[in-house]
């Protein structure tokens, strides 16, 4: 797909990398706050006296707020810029973690996760929006991938140090420590981050409902935006559900692992993402017209691995679970391709809104699957191998729907951009000099 024309490319350079690094640290802290509850799910069950359905409600509410904030966040981002939204988003997440650290009341604990979801929605889009402001177009796909995968270091912080602090010092100290990390990063954002290397023109038009609805409609009607939405939806949700809530309970109660070993599996998930992400980013930059094939391959691989694991009559061998986690880890980098579709299909003034629309896809799917797994596990008698084996099957309709939507919308996106690609069979035949049989 062709990128919108720009009058002057950003310079890149050392200042760009510094701004991006601090923005990345803000995203790392956001991922830590986002995933911290997932590794403490069993402790939360005891602390608040709840079952699987209510436990999933914590993350469902968080993801509902996160997904619902994507379009407002995109609109605010286009108007006020990344720096302001990074500051506000980080501060809101810190407040949520502090509240969760001190309260033993269920309603206040759920309200704390609402704050975390709202702040989280502002942070990631703000960091992604910095990239085309500071880097030339040829670098944007790779830096975007690096942002998505390196940001998952926050999950390592929740999977290993946070679990250790939780085990040694308890709930309040663990979540208070997570909030303290957010405070440190917030100070760095205030000190370093600016929206662009050159001052941006002020946005003065009023935010009327009619004007905003028109912008949203224009963004959604671009086939590339819809392709990005379904790409994000079908690739990202499985790993997100696993990391955000149900991975540790599944590995501990259904696969017989210790909590430390389960945390190690989440670390493997992040490391695999870090390895795969740059490769996907480089291919995205070099072969932009074949991005959808990577997306479909990731969807198929995730569905196939879960089918193998769930088909077993009992707990899986450790090597197979490691392979499952590695395959799931490709979903995060794969979902970032959706943002590249948004970038190359929308004018710069609508890019924040377009990326917000795309980012809704995976989290809406995650929301449905998180709630579905909680409901099935509760109905099937609680945590156990058979209950989880049945519950994880709620993923399959999302893969089917998402994969079909990617195939349909990529055709429309190519037609909209005047792209007429040869079929893979035709490429294969032509490269080998074979004659086509008519």
KEFINU-521937 format. One line per field, with one value per residue (C-alpha): x, y, z. Coordinates in nm, 4 decimals. Example, Ala and Ser with C-alpha at 12.3 -4.5 7.8 and 13.67 -1.06 7.14 Angstrom:
% residues 2
east [1.2300; 1.3670]
north [-0.4500; -0.1060]
up [0.7800; 0.7140]
***
This chain:
% residues 438
east [0.0000; 0.1251; 0.2167; 0.0649; 0.2854; 0.4806; 0.6643; 0.9660; 1.0990; 1.1889; 1.5664; 1.6106; 1.9442; 2.0491; 1.7770; 1.5107; 1.6475; 1.6575; 1.2958; 1.1885; 1.3796; 1.2018; 0.8690; 0.9545; 1.0252; 0.6811; 0.5316; 0.7387; 0.5970; 0.2458; 0.2818; 0.4041; 0.0908; -0.1315; -0.0053; 0.0654; -0.2784; -0.2444; 0.0479; -0.1376; -0.4641; -0.4516; -0.3538; -0.6430; -0.8789; -0.7802; -0.7529; -1.0992; -1.2719; -1.3771; -1.4144; -1.3024; -1.5932; -1.5276; -1.1525; -1.2006; -1.4222; -1.1169; -0.9427; -1.2643; -1.3383; -0.9800; -0.9895; -1.3375; -1.2061; -0.8872; -1.0719; -1.3413; -1.0755; -0.8965; -1.0976; -1.1127; -0.7385; -0.6696; -0.8712; -0.6979; -0.3612; -0.4189; -0.5165; -0.2857; 0.0166; 0.2077; 0.3831; 0.0688; -0.1061; 0.1989; 0.2050; -0.1678; -0.1793; 0.1181; -0.0243; -0.3635; -0.2020; 0.0076; -0.3072; -0.4747; -0.1845; -0.1605; -0.5316; -0.5044; -0.2048; -0.3902; -0.7525; -0.9040; -1.2507; -1.3641; -1.5417; -1.2368; -1.0058; -1.2146; -1.2114; -0.8320; -0.8178; -1.0474; -0.7852; -0.5100; -0.7061; -0.7788; -0.4172; -0.2857; -0.5030; -0.3261; 0.0316; 0.0816; -0.0790; 0.1223; 0.4507; 0.3504; 0.2555; 0.6021; 0.7717; 0.6625; 0.7216; 1.0846; 1.1991; 1.2066; 0.9464; 1.1874; 1.2632; 0.9075; 0.8031; 1.1149; 1.1029; 0.7320; 0.8038; 1.0841; 0.8413; 0.5825; 0.8237; 1.0685; 0.7730; 0.6890; 0.9863; 0.7232; 0.5760; 0.9113; 0.9044; 0.5626; 0.6500; 0.9696; 1.0472; 0.6831; 0.6089; 0.9178; 0.8164; 0.4596; 0.5768; 0.8276; 0.6568; 0.2900; 0.0280; 0.0692; 0.4457; 0.4279; 0.1739; 0.3239; 0.6583; 0.4945; 0.3512; 0.6968; 0.8386; 0.5659; 0.6608; 1.0258; 0.9330; 0.6852; 0.9674; 1.1775; 0.8874; 0.8373; 1.2098; 1.2826; 0.9863; 0.8664; 0.6120; 0.8359; 1.1793; 1.0110; 0.7149; 0.3818; 0.1017; -0.1633; -0.5006; -0.7744; -1.0906; -1.3638; -1.4203; -1.7806; -1.9556; -2.0458; -1.6882; -1.5513; -1.8088; -1.7114; -1.3431; -1.4153; -1.6309; -1.3618; -1.0979; -1.3110; -1.4131; -1.0504; -1.0031; -0.6488; -0.7843; -1.0243; -0.7469; -0.5349; -0.8243; -0.8828; -0.5077; -0.4723; -0.7824; -0.6859; -0.3161; -0.2916; -0.5689; -0.4396; -0.1100; -0.2810; -0.5362; -0.2568; -0.0337; -0.2999; -0.4889; -0.5306; -0.1762; -0.0467; -0.3640; -0.3714; -0.0065; -0.0272; -0.3607; -0.3976; -0.0346; 0.1098; 0.3770; 0.4920; 0.4177; 0.7868; 0.8008; 0.4827; 0.6438; 0.9404; 0.7069; 0.5836; 0.9461; 0.9964; 0.6938; 0.8561; 1.1999; 1.0474; 0.8607; 1.1859; 1.3546; 1.0682; 0.9634; 1.2599; 1.2368; 0.8695; 0.9455; 1.2200; 1.0017; 0.7181; 0.9467; 1.0960; 0.7838; 0.4857; 0.2613; 0.3007; 0.2263; -0.1053; 0.0581; 0.2596; -0.0607; -0.2432; 0.0561; 0.0595; -0.3144; -0.2816; 0.0213; -0.1511; -0.4650; -0.2599; -0.0472; -0.3458; -0.5195; -0.2214; -0.2023; -0.5766; -0.6010; -0.3829; -0.5724; -0.3581; -0.0944; 0.1427; 0.5177; 0.7193; 0.8828; 0.5424; 0.4230; 0.7395; 0.6666; 0.3080; 0.4318; 0.6854; 0.4186; 0.1814; 0.4627; 0.4495; 0.1013; 0.2237; 0.4675; 0.2078; -0.0515; 0.1868; 0.1508; -0.2003; -0.0535; 0.1561; -0.1609; -0.3097; 0.0023; 0.0173; -0.3578; -0.4413; -0.3290; -0.1070; -0.3810; -0.5932; -0.3141; -0.3779; -0.7460; -0.6686; -0.4216; -0.6790; -0.9310; -0.6752; -0.5736; -0.9331; -0.9338; -0.7115; -0.8388; -1.2045; -1.1260; -0.9256; -1.2179; -1.4564; -1.2128; -1.1148; -1.4789; -1.5592; -1.2797; -1.3866; -1.7467; -1.6547; -1.4073; -1.6667; -1.9417; -1.7111; -1.6374; -1.3441; -0.9725; -0.8574; -0.7313; -1.0686; -1.2231; -0.9359; -0.9189; -1.2781; -1.2419; -0.9527; -1.1673; -1.3477; -1.0519; -1.1424; -1.4352; -1.2118; -0.9419; -1.1964; -1.3690; -1.0434; -0.8725; -1.1694; -1.1928; -0.8211; -0.8614; -1.1673; -1.0392; -0.6940; -0.8586; -1.0512; -0.7406; -0.5405; -0.8151; -0.8422; -0.4685; -0.4652; -0.2491; -0.2813; -0.0556; 0.0141; -0.0966; 0.1747; 0.1403; 0.2057; 0.5147; 0.6407; 0.5880; 0.7436; 1.0579; 1.1306; 1.0592; 0.7787; 0.4979; 0.1520; -0.0890; -0.4000]
north [0.0000; 0.3462; 0.5814; 0.9293; 1.2001; 1.4073; 1.7278; 1.6670; 1.3472; 1.3446; 1.3477; 1.0521; 1.0701; 1.0556; 1.2855; 1.0709; 0.7560; 0.9242; 1.0405; 0.6982; 0.5242; 0.7238; 0.6646; 0.2946; 0.2977; 0.4498; 0.1616; -0.0933; 0.0529; 0.0421; -0.3272; -0.3949; -0.2316; -0.4028; -0.7571; -0.7352; -0.8629; -1.1684; -1.3115; -1.2452; -1.4099; -1.6920; -1.4507; -1.2226; -1.5190; -1.5530; -1.1787; -1.0918; -1.4278; -1.4701; -1.7467; -1.7758; -1.5726; -1.2755; -1.3052; -1.2717; -0.9682; -0.7746; -0.8091; -0.7901; -0.4498; -0.3396; -0.4470; -0.2977; 0.0397; -0.0005; -0.0918; 0.1701; 0.4394; 0.3662; 0.5980; 0.8837; 0.8352; 0.8551; 1.1747; 1.3303; 1.2212; 1.3901; 1.7087; 1.7310; 1.5194; 1.2303; 1.4090; 1.5277; 1.1942; 1.0018; 1.2157; 1.1814; 0.8110; 0.7260; 0.9254; 0.7531; 0.4067; 0.4951; 0.6002; 0.2703; 0.0584; 0.2499; 0.2010; -0.1715; -0.1975; -0.0640; -0.1721; -0.4970; -0.4031; -0.5709; -0.2659; -0.0438; -0.3113; -0.3271; 0.0542; 0.0384; -0.1819; 0.0648; 0.3339; 0.1051; 0.0313; 0.3999; 0.5069; 0.2159; 0.3189; 0.6556; 0.5289; 0.2806; 0.4912; 0.7926; 0.6045; 0.4633; 0.8154; 0.9475; 0.7159; 0.8696; 1.2153; 1.1402; 0.8736; 0.8593; 0.6366; 0.3556; 0.3035; 0.3258; -0.0444; -0.1727; 0.0854; 0.0160; -0.3552; -0.2834; -0.0746; -0.3506; -0.6277; -0.4458; -0.2991; -0.6523; -0.6355; -0.5021; -0.8500; -0.9924; -0.7503; -0.8819; -1.2451; -1.2653; -0.9712; -0.8955; -1.2602; -1.2718; -0.9534; -1.0817; -1.4094; -1.2461; -0.9249; -0.9523; -0.7797; -0.4164; -0.4047; -0.5761; -0.3419; -0.0391; -0.1272; -0.1444; 0.2021; 0.3305; 0.2160; 0.4193; 0.7309; 0.7032; 0.6715; 0.9599; 1.1899; 1.0859; 1.1518; 1.5024; 1.5746; 1.4343; 1.3653; 1.6172; 1.5555; 1.6237; 1.7629; 2.0791; 2.2663; 2.1382; 2.3713; 2.4232; 2.2551; 2.5112; 2.3666; 2.2765; 1.9122; 1.8905; 1.5576; 1.5841; 1.6570; 1.3714; 1.1293; 1.2332; 1.1722; 0.8334; 0.7346; 0.8430; 0.6421; 0.3255; 0.3401; 0.3074; -0.0658; -0.0483; 0.0582; -0.2359; -0.4705; -0.3424; -0.3895; -0.7540; -0.8216; -0.6980; -0.8857; -1.2286; -1.2304; -1.0608; -1.1981; -1.5479; -1.4322; -1.1400; -1.3657; -1.6008; -1.3255; -1.0961; -1.3463; -1.7125; -1.8302; -1.8656; -2.0277; -2.2682; -2.3678; -2.4085; -2.5856; -2.7735; -2.8398; -2.8907; -2.6183; -2.4068; -2.0344; -1.9581; -2.2022; -2.0491; -1.7055; -1.8451; -1.9471; -1.5883; -1.4779; -1.7232; -1.5642; -1.2212; -1.3374; -1.5149; -1.1946; -0.9984; -1.2446; -1.2651; -0.8996; -0.7466; -1.0178; -0.9399; -0.5672; -0.6063; -0.8207; -0.5695; -0.2885; -0.4851; -0.6713; -0.4523; -0.6142; -0.9572; -0.8527; -1.0338; -1.3704; -1.3345; -1.2497; -1.5572; -1.7766; -1.6537; -1.7173; -2.0694; -2.1539; -2.0420; -2.2416; -2.5506; -2.5427; -2.5016; -2.7893; -3.0178; -2.9256; -2.9485; -3.2838; -3.4499; -3.6508; -3.5129; -3.2489; -3.1709; -3.2349; -2.9272; -2.8962; -2.8829; -2.6071; -2.4118; -2.4510; -2.3348; -2.0234; -1.9482; -1.9722; -1.7539; -1.4998; -1.4355; -1.2882; -0.9651; -0.8748; -0.9930; -0.7561; -0.4607; -0.5130; -0.3742; -0.0369; -0.0357; -0.0812; 0.2191; 0.4278; 0.3572; 0.3970; 0.7211; 1.0856; 1.2064; 1.4189; 1.1071; 0.8661; 0.8681; 0.7930; 0.5183; 0.3518; 0.3695; 0.1887; -0.0809; -0.1248; -0.1990; -0.5200; -0.7438; -0.6161; -0.6571; -1.0165; -1.0609; -0.9267; -1.1844; -1.4722; -1.3751; -1.3622; -1.6799; -1.8760; -1.7556; -1.8566; -2.2010; -2.2756; -2.1763; -2.3813; -2.6836; -2.7031; -2.4668; -2.4791; -2.8115; -2.9797; -3.0729; -2.7328; -2.5416; -2.7866; -2.7007; -2.3307; -2.2631; -2.3750; -2.0387; -1.9060; -2.0866; -1.8690; -1.5597; -1.7194; -1.8237; -1.4861; -1.2895; -1.4962; -1.4706; -1.0947; -1.0488; -1.2323; -1.0256; -0.6842; -0.7248; -0.7616; -0.4395; -0.2611; -0.3640; -0.2516; 0.0824; 0.1406; 0.0153; -0.2872; -0.5954; -0.8664; -1.1901; -1.5033; -1.6945; -1.9841; -1.7469; -1.6099; -1.9632; -2.0672; -1.7518; -1.7678; -2.1205; -2.0491; -2.3016; -2.2541; -2.2178; -2.4841; -2.3228]
up [0.0000; -0.0760; 0.2061; 0.2240; 0.0792; 0.3302; 0.2649; 0.4898; 0.6410; 1.0116; 1.0644; 1.2987; 1.4802; 1.8433; 1.9747; 1.8074; 1.9700; 2.3117; 2.2900; 2.1666; 2.4467; 2.7172; 2.5427; 2.5335; 2.9076; 2.9605; 2.7631; 2.9612; 3.2827; 3.1350; 3.0452; 3.3999; 3.5426; 3.2837; 3.3450; 3.7195; 3.8167; 3.5930; 3.7893; 4.1172; 4.0133; 4.2674; 4.5481; 4.4451; 4.4777; 4.8435; 4.9180; 4.7900; 4.8450; 4.4788; 4.2213; 3.8570; 3.7175; 3.9465; 3.8957; 3.5210; 3.5883; 3.7075; 3.3730; 3.1698; 3.3222; 3.2623; 2.8983; 2.8424; 2.9567; 2.7538; 2.4348; 2.4876; 2.5320; 2.2045; 1.9804; 2.2348; 2.2921; 1.9204; 1.8882; 2.1887; 2.0531; 1.7173; 1.9014; 2.2039; 2.1138; 2.2664; 2.5526; 2.7293; 2.6928; 2.8179; 3.1303; 3.1970; 3.1158; 3.3365; 3.6277; 3.6026; 3.6017; 3.9065; 4.0915; 4.0009; 4.1233; 4.4514; 4.5118; 4.4387; 4.6723; 4.9778; 4.9383; 5.0575; 4.9288; 4.6076; 4.4515; 4.5082; 4.3664; 4.0492; 4.0324; 4.0535; 3.7443; 3.5674; 3.6279; 3.5015; 3.1828; 3.1192; 3.1659; 2.9623; 2.6674; 2.6495; 2.6743; 2.3903; 2.1185; 2.2324; 2.1944; 1.8544; 1.7398; 1.8285; 1.5797; 1.2441; 1.3973; 1.4774; 1.2283; 0.8466; 0.6828; 0.5947; 0.9653; 1.0963; 1.0576; 1.2364; 1.5198; 1.5634; 1.5983; 1.8456; 2.0492; 2.0617; 2.1563; 2.3850; 2.5691; 2.6746; 2.9102; 3.1483; 3.1431; 3.2514; 3.5444; 3.6442; 3.5765; 3.7853; 4.0207; 4.1013; 4.1819; 4.4024; 4.5881; 4.6194; 4.7701; 5.0051; 5.1166; 5.0275; 4.8185; 4.9292; 4.8822; 4.5429; 4.3874; 4.5621; 4.4027; 4.0596; 4.1169; 4.2168; 3.8828; 3.7132; 3.9123; 3.8044; 3.4385; 3.4609; 3.5751; 3.2727; 3.0336; 3.1693; 3.1416; 2.7939; 2.5631; 2.3047; 2.0304; 1.7295; 1.6399; 1.5106; 1.6613; 1.5319; 1.4212; 1.6853; 1.6343; 1.6824; 1.5303; 1.7819; 1.8775; 1.7616; 1.7729; 1.4054; 1.3011; 1.5100; 1.3740; 1.0220; 1.0907; 1.2443; 0.9493; 0.7018; 0.8866; 0.9113; 0.5457; 0.4400; 0.3719; 0.5101; 0.8487; 0.8584; 0.7484; 1.0360; 1.2788; 1.1840; 1.1704; 1.5267; 1.6380; 1.5072; 1.5965; 1.9336; 2.1533; 2.2364; 2.3841; 2.5567; 2.7278; 2.8324; 2.9732; 3.1131; 3.3275; 3.2439; 3.1632; 3.5190; 3.6633; 3.3661; 3.3958; 3.7756; 3.8199; 3.4891; 3.3915; 3.7408; 3.7339; 4.0261; 4.0146; 3.9584; 3.6669; 3.5231; 3.5531; 3.3629; 3.0811; 3.0594; 3.0383; 2.7522; 2.5860; 2.6021; 2.4891; 2.1896; 2.0981; 2.1148; 1.8792; 1.6291; 1.6270; 1.4389; 1.1744; 1.1150; 1.1146; 0.8547; 0.6287; 0.6700; 0.5532; 0.2628; 0.1433; 0.2384; -0.0215; 0.1405; 0.4991; 0.5054; 0.4372; 0.7572; 0.9407; 0.8096; 0.8911; 1.2520; 1.2897; 1.1522; 1.3662; 1.6876; 1.6114; 1.5215; 1.8392; 2.0698; 1.8896; 1.9550; 2.3245; 2.3872; 2.2074; 2.4722; 2.7359; 3.0186; 3.0984; 2.8114; 2.8260; 2.9171; 2.5736; 2.4047; 2.6385; 2.5609; 2.1902; 2.2463; 2.4268; 2.1519; 1.8819; 2.0835; 2.1131; 1.7374; 1.7820; 1.9417; 1.6616; 1.4103; 1.5529; 1.5067; 1.1309; 1.1818; 1.2818; 0.9668; 0.7622; 0.9442; 0.8801; 0.5086; 0.4544; 0.6375; 0.6192; 0.9074; 1.0645; 1.1234; 1.2170; 1.5932; 1.5396; 1.2858; 1.5217; 1.8000; 1.5801; 1.4965; 1.8603; 1.9557; 1.7539; 1.9638; 2.2949; 2.2038; 2.1081; 2.4296; 2.6292; 2.4866; 2.5316; 2.8884; 2.9907; 2.8014; 2.9680; 3.3127; 3.2484; 3.1152; 3.3965; 3.6559; 3.4916; 3.4557; 3.8267; 3.8806; 3.8120; 3.6686; 3.3549; 3.2036; 3.2754; 3.1153; 2.8250; 2.7393; 2.8165; 2.5779; 2.2828; 2.2938; 2.0929; 1.7710; 1.6547; 1.6795; 1.4644; 1.2023; 1.1910; 1.1975; 0.9308; 0.6946; 0.7521; 0.6741; 0.3420; 0.2446; 0.3522; 0.1974; -0.1447; -0.0892; 0.0378; -0.2679; -0.5028; -0.3213; -0.3720; -0.7297; -0.6423; -0.8622; -0.7246; -0.9102; -0.7324; -0.5467; -0.7935; -1.0822; -0.9094; -0.8462; -1.2077; -1.3556; -1.1403; -1.2624; -1.6255; -1.6459; -1.8894; -1.7525; -1.8746; -2.0109]
***
